[in-house]
């Protein structure tokens, strides 16, 4: 028996090293396909590729948001001045102004983006540290595993709900079959009453009346719809036993179940059968709603 998985889950994995603390967070919600978005500090592009590969190995559908946060240890960063960039800007300013720069002008240049940075050198060094990157990669894999486990836990809940819905569909189908067996008699009584009101002189012979009653009963025959409902219930249980990825197939099955319930209602010749059909539609709607959560 396969394992059914949902598409909603959350995981958080943290750790501390000599260079600072890190945290991976992974969130997953429903999605028609697999969409993975990774947020990370500048310079850690290789981790994005790894995370996406990890997600592809573990998941088939879902919209994933994965983020990495790194807090460098106190004093690990410091202030870093890009002297090459500052000298280039200063030379360009001197040529433009035609005079030496004042201390105030130099101070202004140092406020420009990229001239003075805090802690960025440590992050750059960290991104080039193979041991540190291995730690972060291992943490990402653990977060992906925990997310997969959370999605499997949701799948267990979905399995119970979807199985219950199929049981209800089966019970209502059996009830509908019992009611449908009485329809030919109800149709005959209804036609007889109409005939008595419209043909008071008795011009319609018994043979023609019987033929009309038989035709009406044939039009109202719902055995084919009930047989298909039973087949769909069996298919649904097989899909649930097979496990994920089954979400798209289960969603399609819900549409087929709804189609048969609609036809049953349209063929109904009694309020009782109509009500049974409406109850079927109600539980099938619940089945379809939960099917949208299955991977």
N, C-alpha and C positions, 0 to 999 in steps of 0.2 A: 504494500500500500504506500502510495506516495505521500508527500507532505504538502499540505495546502498552505500557501503564504499569502498574507495581505500585502498592501503597498504603503501602509502607514507605520512609522516607527521613529524612534529617536535613540541616539547613543552619544555618550560623552566619555572620552578617555583622556586622562591627564597624567603628567609626569614632571619630575624635577631632576635637573642635571646641574653640574657645577656652573654651567654657563647661564642657567635660568630655568624658568618653568614653561611648559607647553600644554596646549589643550586642543584636542580634536573634537569637533561636534558634527554629527551627521543627522540630518532630518530627511524623512521621505514621506511623500504624499502620492495620491493617485496620479497616474499618467498613462496616456495611450501607448507610449513607447518609453524607452529608457533615456532619461535626460539627466545628466550629471553636471552640476556647476560647483566649482571649487574656488574658494576664496583663501588667499595665502599672502604672506608678506612678500615684498619685492625680492626677487632673486631665487625664489623657491619653485620655479616653473617645473622642474623635473618631478616634484611631488604631485603636481596636478596630473601629469601623465600616468603616474603610478596609481593614483586614486581612481582615475577613470578606468584603468585596466582592472583594478580590484572590483569595482562595481560591475563591470561587464561579466566577470567571472561568477559573481554571486546573484545578480538580479537580471530579470528579463524586462520588467516594466517598472515605471515609477519615476517621479520627479524628485531627484536628490539634491540637497543643498549641503555641501561639506565645507567646513571652515577650519583653518588652523590659526591659533593665536600663540604668539611667543612673547614672553616677558623676560627680557634679559636681566641677569642678576645685577644688583646694585653696583655701580662703578664699572660694569663691563663695557659700557659704551663710551662715555665721555663725549667731549666735543671734538669734532673733526673739521678742519679747515682745508678746503681744496685750494691749495696755494697756486696751482697751475691755472685754475679757472679765475682766481682772483687777480693774478698778474695779467692775464689776457684782458680781462675787463678794465683793469686800471690803465693799461697801455692804450686801449681803444678810447677811454675817456680822455686821456692826456692829448691824444691826437685830435680829438673832436674839440676840446676846449683850448688847446694850444698853450697849456700851462700845467705846472705841477699840481697834483691833487692835494687838497687839504685833508687833515685827519677826519674832518666831518664827511668829506666825499668818500673816503675809503670806508668809513663806517657804514655809509649808505650802500656801497657796493656789497658789503658783507651781509646785508639783509636779503640780497637776491637769492632766489631758489638755487640750491646746489652748492653755494659757496661755503656755508656753515651747516653741518648736520650733526644731530645728536644721536648717538647709538647706532647709526646706520652702518658704520664700519664693522661693528660686531656682528650685525646680521649678515653682512656680506661675507665675513670670515666664517660665520656659522654655516652658510649655504655651501661653502667650499670644504667644509669639514666632513669627511666621509663617515666618521663614527657618529657624529651628530645627526646626519641625514639618515643613517641606518636606524637610529632611535626613533626619529620622526616617522619613518616609513613603517616601522613595526607598530607604532602607535596607530597609524592610519589603518593598517590591516586589522588591528584589534577593534577599532571603531566600526569598520565595515562588518566584521563578524558579529558584533553586538547588535548592529542595525538589522542584520539578517535574522538574528534570533528574535528581535522584537517583532519583525514582520511575520515570523513563523508563529509567534504567540497570538498575533491578531488572526492569523489563518486558522488557528485552532478554534477561536471563538466564531469565526465565519463558518467553519465546517459545521459546528453545532447548529447555528441559525439556519443555514441553507438546507441542512438535512431535515430540520424540523419543518421548514416550508414545503419541502417535497413530500413529507409525510402528510401534511395538511392537504396538499393538492391531490394526493392519492385518495385520501378519505372523502374529499368533496367530489371527486370524480366518481367514486363508488356510490355516493349518495345520489349524484346526478343520474347515474345509470338506473338506479332503482326508480327514480321519479320518471325518467324517460320511458320506462316500460309501460307506464300508465297513459302516455300521450295519445296513442291511437284511440283508446276509448274516450278520452276527453275530446278529441277532435270530432269523433262521431257524434257525441252528444251535442257539441257546439253546432255542428252542421245541421243536425236534426232540428234543433231549436230554430235556427235561421230559416230552414226550409218551411217549418210550420208557420213562421211569421210571413214569409214571402209567397208561399205556394199553398194558399188556403184551399184551393180547388183540387189539389192533389194531382197536378198534371205531370210532375216529375216521377218517373217510375223508380222502383226499388233498385233495379240494376244500375241505372245511371247514378243514383245516389251513392251506391256502394263503390262505384268507380271513382267518384269525386272524393269520397272519404279515404279511399286507398291512396289516391294521388296526394292528398293533403298530408296524410300520415307519412308518406315517403319523403315529402319535402321537409317534414319536421324530424326526420330520423337523424339522431345525433350519435349513433353508434360509431361511425367513422371518426368523429371528433374525439369521442371518449377513448377509442383504441389508440389514437395518436397521442392523447394526453398520457396514457399509460406508458407508451413507448418513450415519450420524452422524460417522464419521471425516472424510468430505468436508465436512460442515457445520462441524466443528471447525477444519479447516484454513482454511475461508473466514472464520470468525470471527477467527482469529489474524491473517490478512492484513488484515482490516478495521481492527483495532486497537481501542484503548479509546475509549469505554466498552463493554466486552464481558464483564466479569466475571460478571454475573448470568446471561447467556446461556450462558457456558461452564460455569458451575456446574450449570445445568439440564441441559446436554448430558451432563455427567458422570453425573447421575442416570439418564438414559436409557440410556447405555452400560452402566451397572451392571445395569439392569433386563434388558437383553438377555442379558448374561453369566449372570445368575441363571437365566433361562429355559433357556438352553443347557445349563447344568449339570443342571437338573431333568429335561431330556429325554434326557440322555446314556444310551446303552446300553453304554458301554465305559469302562473305567478311563482309557484314553488320552484320550478326549474330555473326561471329567470333569477330568482334570489340566490339559488345555488351557484349559478354562473357568475353572478356579481361577486359572491364570496370568493370564488375561484380567482377572479380578476384582482381582487384585493390582495390575496396572499401572493399571487404572481408578481404584483407590483413590488411587494416587500422583497421577494426573491431577487428581482431585477436590481433593486436598489443596493442590496448587499453584494450582488454579483459584481457590481462596478468596483468593489474594493479588493477583488481577488487578483493576484498577480497572474 
